[in-house]
Structures are given as structure tokens and as C-alpha cells.
């Protein structure tokens, strides 16, 4: 009987050398491009080696060269400048003393979030091609057969890089979908799986759309999926993964919209693999949504539940991982479950709650637990 495969949400801890080079570029400081490229190649090689060593089956490049999973687009596409307003999640606003503590401790990432102030167009795929080449070379060297590469969804770009150019949000989303389409297709054409990161389908509820009802927000989220599906129209569904997220931070999360309300939106995405949180204390109970709505899960969907938390330095016991996986294999069968992480371990360069060594220990526990799954 084939084992349950393992993967994760994409980002992994970056070395200090990588972080320093990324921020030199971010801040417009002089840096050696050849040194930058060589550093990224070596770092991706090591990142893939470590994933393979702990038993991850479907690996990524750790998003090594990117400043973040969403705002990297400002470096690869035209139309972005200035600064977007910061919107603290509503749950943190409910606990201002905790929000202040995070700020005082440097617990909020610092990076540019420019506005969209002009037409969004690709500057060329040079950086993307470097990322692809680094990942594929590392996979070949370390004997890994399957890899994926993250890309920002139109919706998450609109969340972090807000619109000050297009007449409507809908027009902005459409322009982003058209611009990102080629990036998505290039990743798949390279033989990699494509992962779309979509915190806009959950996190944005309590960041950008606090004034709306849940029903009104769901309409907006469905519009985001429609824009994404448009961009994916020429890509086979079985090459696509989508990750829904409520925010990869340790916090109250008392304003998170329930999975029960986002279930239909998630299922409507043109993606075979659905990654979602089920390990952290706010969403650990929501596996029951999938149990109770088993009949509404299309037969061509593969569930990728997060079986390790990415906001705590506890290393999950492999037996707990097995229990979490078994809940889902009992719903859709072993061949339609892949073990994953709740979110990434290095969502922003130089920023992550989990110690780098512990991150890989967690992935190792995930692999051990998956090997024992029913």
C-alpha cells in the first residue's frame, strides 16, 4: 500500500546571508548581482536537500529569493510605487496590548507594500526562470521527483498592493489575472506543480473587509476565485494547488471567518490540491466540515490538511500527525490526501515564528506520521 505523500505550504526559513541580500535589494542598496544569484542557487540546493533528508515528497524552493509570497510581484511587474496603507487584522485590534507587544518586539514584518499606480505588466521572466532553474537543478541533484513553485494569486496581490489606478477593484483583479497568467503557465510548462497562495479568501475578511457581512465578503471572495480561474484556464487542474489561509501569525484569531462558510468558495477553485489549516488551536476542529460535507467534495479534489502548526515551536508528535491524517483518509481515501503544513515557515524574508532547525524537525515529524497513516 502506497504511503501518504507529504508536502508543505511553500516558504521555508532563509539564511541570514539570503535575508541580507534580499533586503539590500529591497532598500535599493548596492549589491553584487552575481553574488546574489550564486547565493540563491546554493541556498535553494540546501533547502531541497534538507526537505528530502527529512522525508518531504513534494518539495519547493522555499521561496528563497522572494521578499514575501505576495509583494515579490512589485519587483517583477510594472505599475507599483509608493506605499499601501497597513491594515492590522481585526483580532489584533481587539487586543491592543498584544498588538503593541508585537510591534515593540519587532513581531510585525517590515517590507515595502507599494500601491498599484499604473498598468500592471510583466518586466520579463528573468527572475522566475532563475527560480525554476535553481529548484529543478536541486531536485535533480538530490533525487527528488516532484516539486512545486508558489505564485501570488490576483486576490492576494490586491490585498497587499492596493489599487490606486484601475477604476474598480474588479478591473484591478482582471488586470492582475491577465498579467499573472503567463507566470502560472511558465511554472507548469517547466514540469513543476503550481501553488497559488490565497490568504485573500480568508485573511482579508478581517483585514480589508471588516465593514462587510460574511455573505457580502463571500461574494467578493468568489469574485477573486473567478479571476484566478480565468488566469488558470489553459492549465490542467491536476497541476494546480491552492492554499487558503487566515494569517500565519500567533494571535487570537477570534475574527477568522469559519471554514464552513468558505468551503464552497474553496471547492470552486480550478485546483486539484486544496491546502488548508487544521493544526492550530483556532482551526483544528474544522476537519469536521469536510466530514459533514463529504458529498460536496468533488471526486477530483485532493485534500492537503495542515498537520503541523507553523506558528509555534512545539514539534508535533508523529502519532498526533497520524491521527490528523487519518481523519481525512477516512473521509476521501488515502489516495486523495497529502500531508501538509498549516502555512509557510518563512512567509516573509527574515521573519518567522519557528526556529529554522525546529521547522525541519516539524517536517520530519510530519513525514514520520504520514508513514504510519492508515
C-alpha positions as CSV (number, residue, x, y, z in Angstrom):
1,X,0.0,0.0,0.0
2,X,1.4,3.3,-1.1
3,X,2.2,5.8,1.7
4,X,0.5,9.1,2.2
5,X,2.7,11.7,0.5
6,X,4.0,14.8,2.2
7,X,4.5,18.4,1.3
8,X,4.1,21.9,2.9
9,X,2.8,25.3,2.1
10,X,6.0,26.6,0.4
11,X,8.1,29.1,2.3
12,X,11.0,27.8,4.5
13,X,13.5,29.7,6.7
14,X,16.1,31.6,4.8
15,X,19.7,32.0,5.9
16,X,21.0,35.4,7.2
17,X,23.1,35.8,4.1
18,X,20.0,35.3,1.9
19,X,18.0,37.8,4.0
20,X,20.7,40.4,3.9
21,X,21.0,40.3,0.2
22,X,17.2,40.4,-0.3
23,X,16.9,43.5,1.9
24,X,19.8,45.2,0.2
25,X,17.8,44.9,-3.0
26,X,14.6,45.8,-1.2
27,X,16.1,49.0,0.2
28,X,17.8,50.0,-3.1
29,X,21.2,49.5,-1.7
30,X,24.2,48.4,-3.8
31,X,24.7,44.7,-4.1
32,X,26.5,42.3,-6.4
33,X,24.0,40.6,-8.7
34,X,26.4,37.7,-9.4
35,X,26.8,37.1,-5.7
36,X,23.1,37.4,-5.2
37,X,22.4,34.8,-7.9
38,X,25.1,32.4,-6.6
39,X,23.8,32.7,-3.0
40,X,20.2,31.9,-4.1
41,X,21.3,28.9,-6.1
42,X,23.3,27.5,-3.1
43,X,20.5,28.2,-0.7
44,X,17.8,26.5,-2.8
45,X,20.1,23.5,-3.2
46,X,20.5,23.2,0.6
47,X,16.8,23.8,1.2
48,X,15.8,21.0,-1.2
49,X,18.5,18.7,0.3
50,X,17.0,19.3,3.8
51,X,13.5,18.7,2.7
52,X,14.5,15.4,1.1
53,X,16.5,14.4,4.1
54,X,13.5,14.7,6.5
55,X,11.2,12.9,4.1
56,X,9.2,15.6,2.3
57,X,8.0,14.1,-1.0
58,X,6.8,17.2,-2.9
59,X,9.3,20.0,-2.3
60,X,9.6,23.7,-3.1
61,X,12.4,26.2,-3.4
62,X,11.4,27.6,0.0
63,X,10.5,30.9,-1.8
64,X,14.2,31.6,-1.1
65,X,14.7,34.6,-3.4
66,X,11.4,36.4,-2.7
67,X,10.9,39.1,-0.1
68,X,7.4,37.7,0.6
69,X,4.8,35.4,-1.0
70,X,2.8,38.3,-2.3
71,X,4.8,41.5,-2.6
72,X,7.5,39.9,-4.7
73,X,5.4,40.9,-7.7
74,X,6.4,44.6,-7.3
75,X,9.9,43.6,-8.5
76,X,8.7,41.6,-11.5
77,X,5.8,43.7,-12.8
78,X,5.3,47.3,-13.7
79,X,2.7,49.6,-12.1
80,X,3.7,49.6,-8.4
81,X,5.1,52.5,-6.5
82,X,4.6,54.5,-3.2
83,X,3.1,52.8,-0.2
84,X,-0.1,51.0,0.6
85,X,-1.9,51.5,3.9
86,X,-1.3,48.9,6.6
87,X,-4.3,47.1,7.9
88,X,-3.8,45.3,11.2
89,X,-6.0,42.2,11.5
90,X,-9.2,42.9,13.4
91,X,-8.4,40.3,16.0
92,X,-5.2,42.1,17.0
93,X,-7.1,45.4,17.2
94,X,-9.4,43.7,19.8
95,X,-6.4,43.1,22.0
96,X,-4.4,46.4,21.7
97,X,-1.9,45.4,24.4
98,X,-0.9,42.3,22.5
99,X,-0.7,44.3,19.2
100,X,1.6,46.8,20.9
101,X,3.7,44.0,22.3
102,X,4.2,42.5,18.8
103,X,5.2,45.9,17.4
104,X,7.6,46.6,20.3
105,X,9.2,43.2,19.9
106,X,9.6,43.5,16.2
107,X,6.9,40.9,15.7
108,X,5.5,42.5,12.5
109,X,7.4,42.1,9.3
110,X,8.9,45.2,7.6
111,X,8.9,45.4,3.8
112,X,7.6,47.6,1.1
113,X,3.9,47.5,0.1
114,X,3.6,49.9,-2.8
115,X,0.3,50.8,-4.3
116,X,-0.8,50.0,-7.9
117,X,-0.4,53.3,-9.6
118,X,-0.1,52.3,-13.2
119,X,-0.8,49.5,-15.7
120,X,0.4,46.1,-14.4
121,X,2.6,44.4,-17.0
122,X,5.4,41.8,-16.7
123,X,9.0,43.1,-16.7
124,X,10.1,39.8,-18.1
125,X,10.5,36.4,-16.6
126,X,14.2,36.5,-15.8
127,X,13.8,36.2,-12.1
128,X,11.2,33.5,-12.4
129,X,13.4,31.5,-14.8
130,X,16.3,31.7,-12.3
131,X,14.0,30.4,-9.5
132,X,12.8,27.5,-11.7
133,X,16.3,26.6,-12.8
134,X,17.5,26.6,-9.2
135,X,14.7,24.3,-8.0
136,X,15.0,21.9,-10.9
137,X,18.8,21.6,-10.5
138,X,18.5,20.9,-6.8
139,X,15.7,18.4,-7.3
140,X,17.9,16.5,-9.8
141,X,20.9,16.6,-7.6
142,X,19.1,15.3,-4.5
143,X,16.9,12.7,-6.3
144,X,13.5,14.4,-5.8
145,X,11.0,13.7,-8.5
146,X,8.2,16.2,-7.7
147,X,8.3,19.9,-6.9
148,X,6.1,22.9,-6.8
149,X,6.5,26.6,-7.0
150,X,4.5,29.3,-5.3
151,X,2.9,32.2,-7.1
152,X,0.7,35.0,-5.8
153,X,-2.9,34.9,-6.7
154,X,-4.6,38.0,-8.1
155,X,-6.6,38.4,-4.9
156,X,-3.7,38.3,-2.5
157,X,-1.9,40.9,-4.7
158,X,-4.9,43.1,-4.4
159,X,-4.9,42.7,-0.6
160,X,-1.3,43.7,0.0
161,X,-0.7,46.0,-3.0
162,X,-3.8,48.0,-3.1
163,X,-5.4,49.7,-6.1
164,X,-4.9,53.4,-6.9
165,X,-5.1,53.1,-10.7
166,X,-7.8,50.9,-12.1
167,X,-11.4,52.3,-11.9
168,X,-12.7,49.4,-9.8
169,X,-11.4,46.5,-7.7
170,X,-12.9,44.2,-10.3
171,X,-10.9,45.8,-13.1
172,X,-7.7,45.6,-11.0
173,X,-8.3,41.9,-10.3
174,X,-8.9,41.3,-14.0
175,X,-5.7,43.1,-14.9
176,X,-3.7,41.1,-12.3
177,X,-5.2,37.8,-13.6
178,X,-4.1,38.7,-17.2
179,X,-0.7,39.7,-16.0
180,X,-0.1,36.7,-13.8
181,X,-1.4,34.1,-16.3
182,X,1.9,33.8,-18.1
183,X,3.8,33.3,-14.8
184,X,1.5,30.5,-13.9
185,X,1.8,28.8,-17.3
186,X,5.6,29.1,-17.2
187,X,5.8,27.3,-13.9
188,X,3.7,24.4,-15.1
189,X,5.5,24.2,-18.5
190,X,8.7,23.7,-16.6
191,X,7.3,20.5,-15.1
192,X,6.5,21.9,-11.7
193,X,3.2,22.0,-9.9
194,X,1.8,25.5,-9.4
195,X,0.7,26.7,-6.0
196,X,-1.5,29.7,-5.7
197,X,-1.3,31.4,-2.3
198,X,-4.8,32.8,-1.4
199,X,-5.0,34.4,2.0
200,X,-7.4,36.8,0.4
201,X,-10.0,34.0,0.7
202,X,-9.9,34.1,4.5
203,X,-7.4,36.6,6.0
204,X,-8.7,39.5,4.0
205,X,-12.1,39.1,5.7
206,X,-10.6,40.5,9.0
207,X,-8.0,42.8,7.3
208,X,-9.7,44.6,4.5
209,X,-13.4,43.8,4.6
210,X,-14.3,44.3,8.2
211,X,-17.2,46.5,7.3
212,X,-19.0,43.8,5.3
213,X,-21.2,41.0,6.3
214,X,-19.9,37.5,5.9
215,X,-22.3,37.0,2.9
216,X,-21.0,40.2,1.3
217,X,-17.4,39.1,1.8
218,X,-18.1,35.6,0.3
219,X,-19.3,37.3,-2.9
220,X,-16.0,39.2,-3.1
221,X,-14.1,36.0,-2.4
222,X,-16.0,34.2,-5.1
223,X,-15.0,37.1,-7.5
224,X,-11.4,36.5,-6.5
225,X,-11.7,32.8,-7.4
226,X,-13.3,33.7,-10.7
227,X,-10.4,36.0,-11.6
228,X,-8.0,33.2,-10.6
229,X,-9.8,30.6,-12.6
230,X,-9.6,32.9,-15.6
231,X,-5.8,33.0,-15.2
232,X,-5.7,29.2,-14.9
233,X,-7.9,28.5,-17.9
234,X,-5.1,27.0,-20.0
235,X,-3.5,25.0,-17.2
236,X,-4.6,21.4,-16.3
237,X,-6.3,21.3,-13.0
238,X,-4.1,18.4,-11.8
239,X,-1.1,20.7,-11.9
240,X,-2.6,23.3,-9.5
241,X,-2.6,23.6,-5.8
242,X,-4.4,26.4,-3.8
243,X,-3.7,27.5,-0.2
244,X,-6.3,29.2,1.9
245,X,-5.1,31.0,5.0
246,X,-6.3,33.1,7.9
247,X,-3.0,34.7,8.6
248,X,0.2,32.9,9.6
249,X,0.7,34.6,12.9
250,X,0.3,33.7,16.6
251,X,-2.7,35.7,17.7
252,X,-6.3,35.4,19.0
253,X,-7.8,34.7,15.5
254,X,-11.2,35.4,17.0
255,X,-12.3,37.2,13.9
256,X,-11.5,34.4,11.4
257,X,-14.3,33.5,9.1
258,X,-15.2,29.8,9.6
259,X,-14.1,27.2,7.1
260,X,-17.8,26.2,6.9
261,X,-18.6,29.5,5.2
262,X,-15.6,29.3,2.9
263,X,-16.0,25.7,1.9
264,X,-17.9,26.2,-1.3
265,X,-15.5,29.0,-2.4
266,X,-12.5,26.8,-1.9
267,X,-14.1,23.9,-3.8
268,X,-14.8,26.2,-6.8
269,X,-11.2,26.9,-7.5
270,X,-9.6,25.2,-10.5
271,X,-7.1,23.3,-8.4
272,X,-6.8,19.6,-7.7
273,X,-4.9,20.1,-4.4
274,X,-6.5,22.1,-1.6
275,X,-4.2,23.2,1.3
276,X,-5.8,24.5,4.5
277,X,-5.2,24.9,8.2
278,X,-6.2,22.2,10.6
279,X,-3.5,22.1,13.2
280,X,-3.6,25.4,15.1
281,X,-6.0,25.8,18.0
282,X,-8.4,28.1,16.1
283,X,-8.9,25.7,13.1
284,X,-8.1,22.3,14.5
285,X,-11.7,21.4,14.9
286,X,-12.7,22.2,11.3
287,X,-11.9,18.8,9.9
288,X,-15.5,18.0,10.7
289,X,-16.6,20.4,8.0
290,X,-15.1,18.0,5.4
291,X,-16.6,15.0,7.2
292,X,-20.0,16.5,7.3
293,X,-19.9,17.7,3.7
294,X,-18.1,14.7,2.2
295,X,-20.8,14.5,-0.6
296,X,-19.9,18.1,-1.7
297,X,-16.2,17.4,-2.2
298,X,-15.7,16.8,-5.9
299,X,-14.1,13.5,-6.7
300,X,-11.2,15.2,-8.5
301,X,-10.0,17.1,-5.4
302,X,-7.1,16.1,-3.2
303,X,-7.2,17.4,0.4
304,X,-3.9,18.7,1.8
305,X,-4.6,19.4,5.5
306,X,-2.1,21.2,7.6
307,X,-0.9,18.5,10.1
308,X,1.8,20.7,11.7
309,X,1.4,24.2,13.0
310,X,3.7,27.0,11.7
311,X,3.2,29.5,14.5
312,X,4.6,27.5,17.4
313,X,7.9,25.8,18.3
314,X,6.2,22.7,19.6
315,X,7.2,19.8,17.5
316,X,4.1,17.7,16.9
317,X,4.3,14.1,18.0
318,X,4.2,11.8,15.0
319,X,1.3,9.9,16.5
320,X,-0.7,13.2,16.6
321,X,0.2,13.8,12.9
322,X,-1.0,10.3,12.1
323,X,-4.3,10.9,13.8
324,X,-4.8,14.2,11.9
325,X,-4.1,12.5,8.6
326,X,-6.3,9.5,9.4
327,X,-9.3,11.8,9.9
328,X,-9.1,12.9,6.3
329,X,-8.2,9.5,4.8
330,X,-11.4,8.2,6.4
331,X,-13.3,10.9,4.5
332,X,-11.9,10.7,1.0
333,X,-9.5,7.8,1.0
334,X,-5.7,7.5,1.2
335,X,-5.1,8.4,-2.5
336,X,-6.8,11.7,-2.1
337,X,-4.9,13.0,1.0
338,X,-1.4,14.6,1.1
339,X,0.0,15.7,4.4
340,X,1.0,19.4,4.6
341,X,1.7,22.3,6.9
342,X,-0.8,25.0,8.1
343,X,1.2,27.7,6.3
344,X,4.8,28.5,5.4
345,X,7.7,28.7,7.8
346,X,9.3,31.8,6.2
347,X,6.3,33.8,5.0
348,X,8.5,37.0,4.8
349,X,12.2,37.1,4.4
350,X,13.8,37.3,7.9
351,X,10.5,36.7,9.6
352,X,9.2,33.5,11.1
353,X,7.9,32.4,14.4
354,X,9.5,28.9,14.2
355,X,13.2,28.4,14.7
356,X,14.8,27.1,11.4
357,X,16.0,23.9,12.9
358,X,12.7,23.3,14.6
359,X,10.9,23.9,11.2
360,X,12.7,20.9,9.7
361,X,12.1,18.8,12.8
362,X,8.4,19.5,12.3
363,X,8.6,18.4,8.7
364,X,10.4,15.3,9.9
365,X,7.6,14.6,12.4
366,X,5.1,15.1,9.5
367,X,6.9,12.5,7.4
368,X,7.1,10.0,10.2
369,X,3.4,10.5,11.0
370,X,2.4,10.1,7.3
371,X,4.4,6.9,7.0
372,X,2.2,5.4,9.8
373,X,-1.2,6.7,8.4
374,X,-3.9,4.1,7.8
